[in-house]
């Protein structure tokens, strides 16, 4: 079923560089004294959630923040390595807000909303100021000023970084700002508490249902608005670079309550991860893309060359990215670099014991810069690589291969970051808005913090101002009771299944199917197969799940069961979305739609829209389209040659 | 390789705990320590037993969720390595591994290998931040920070809050954790204005929950991020100066 109307992105009018400012001038304000009369629920305390909770608390709102971790400091944002983009133009190399905007729209393969991306580029500048003031120890030059490096998909150096731990330092900054508000009493932090449903009354989000992971208590929390900042869904593939607990549950349960899910098939494969070593692999580890600044990627020219890397002379090596894309070389965007690696490995040129990787070689950089400089730039990454593989990258090239890493799709949001449920917002990776069909490196941190520090604190006022004086819905209201019992019923179901298979078993099977048919490359036949395979797997899950223990204590298998259940439903929708999108764009590569030299072929006439899917209980999902208009960046075929 | 595991099992904070013995067979050297536990858990679960509860998330040594005692050592035998980054090539066929939760009375056991580390959050809440409300920040390059200062702040800021320092300390002291945050923020010019109140409140909150430091240095050897003992000296100096000045 398809619906052409009903999606109003509420983009302000005017020239693109004036839209955000115009919007700010128009938004209703809540006066300082009245802010404390509103309760805001923030779910997730990663970059987007913690920065939102901190800022809303500073403004005087009563904030209730939730995380399933034991502390606000552990969200997966912490693992981001490489950096954060900002159009500061400190290196004087020609960067500007417009250029960052242009690179992001182009990098996203013309499938993002121009106005949102422009705002993101504008706010990038303030993010760096904010983080430095909080004490984020970004890398500096000897003169004491901030240092920058370059990243994939850009020809300027605009990436700020804190060694290989940029995400950690930015998250600690946001977490500390949030804990300051906890100290001041404006933010109440609930740790080890998982959101299991949104409460919707008369079409508006009025609260959430949570489970205390330690004692199993099911609780209700009412608020004037609910903000979801719960991250992406790469873990649907089982093997991904995401943390083990990252999941889609908060977002998916909101989707089942009426929030539309946009572009679920836009998933990103990261080109530089450590290849799996055996079948027991629990997750994949990413090696920051920043390594591509100084590392050169190659495979042996002859497939099956038995010599160790150091003994293969230059003449017998194929630096395939430098050969195919002379302008960008090793710094082509992630989707391009990933597919190129797959092509080499599929062609029999893979390296390593399982022949499932390509080389990322630092010999030139070590010669040019010396070991000290290389160690300073990438020391912790080299150490991590050595711990995992037992090989020393100072002596022998790293082996890398693409892995699932980030999801551009997410809940559909308008310019205010509000979902299709009034009062329910989605921030950071949980929404779909800024990266189109492919995200550029160092842009996830930028978006999470832009949404949390600088967008939601303003746009929320527009929703709340007219509601001044309204009380929150009491948690004894029938709508809360109904939602609570649905949550309880679901948990009971998992515990009394009495089957034979673990949640992990189902997760692994789902992951294999998706990686094969809805991963780096997709085609119609494969996607149809995957849809029916997932349907059978879901049926098996409903009948053959085994969850030991009870619901009144810490039960990690029970937590996992709920997350896998949601992944099964999401996986099916991803395939439906990938099947309907008869074109290739960014991370969505349909092998039926490629140019003669194997590049992605978009179909702007028919697919220049956001696909926002509506949940229908048991029926096929409904497709809603938000047409994309490009006034400032003219879509062209991306070329990095 | 085949291993014998003696694992601490405890159903709840109040329950009596005990060691259970398990066999881990055909363990591959490239497997991570937690993957070895994953496989054991899968076996336990499908045979109708409850899996061993342990905290973990990123498995890249950065989130600070994981951490167990392995043969009496916090995070096991490899230096500068969190439990999730430890690989089975560090062990040999026939080894017996005693696996326990963090040993620290101020980190009570929740279940099996999972402990409650919330006192760490309370220390951060008591001043482990720079007050810079969103929107109030000056231009980022307005205040130059010498590279050495910034690097030293970064060294301290690398702490992942895992709690190994407390677990390794014979007194259950949290000096290394607290000092790392004090050093990170007090070294930077941005942290200057709140320097004194920060160190005083953080140290006093730490003392409410944790034991005293008697310079054993076990914390430094157990730290997966190589946080230096020098930070403790810095914290003590800052605390003393602050106390003298406020008299």
Interface residues (C-beta under 8 A of the other chain):
Chain A: X51 X54 X55 X58 X69 X70 X71 X72 X73 X74 X75 X76 X78 X79 X88 X90 X126 X128 X129 X130 X131 X132 X133 X134 X135 X137 X138 X139 X140 X141 X142 X143 X144 X145 X146 X162 X163 X165 X168 X169 X172 X175 X176 X177 X179 X180 X182 X183 X189 X191 X214 X243 X244 X245 X277 X278 X280 X281 X282 X283 X285 X286 X383 X384 X387 X388 X389 X390 X453 X454 X457 X500 X501 X502 X504 X505 X546 X548 X549 X553 X554 X556 X557
Chain B: X11 X12 X28 X29 X30 X31 X32 X34 X35 X38 X39 X42 X45 X46 X48 X49 X50 X51 X53 X55 X56 X57 X58 X59 X60 X61 X62 X63 X64 X65 X78 X80 X81 X85 X86 X87 X89 X110 X111 X114 X116 X117 X118 X120 X121 X124 X125 X126 X127 X128 X129 X130 X131 X132 X133 X134 X135 X136 X137 X138 X139 X140 X141 X143 X144 X145 X146 X147 X150 X151 X153 X154 X157 X158 X160 X161 X184 X185 X188 X190 X191
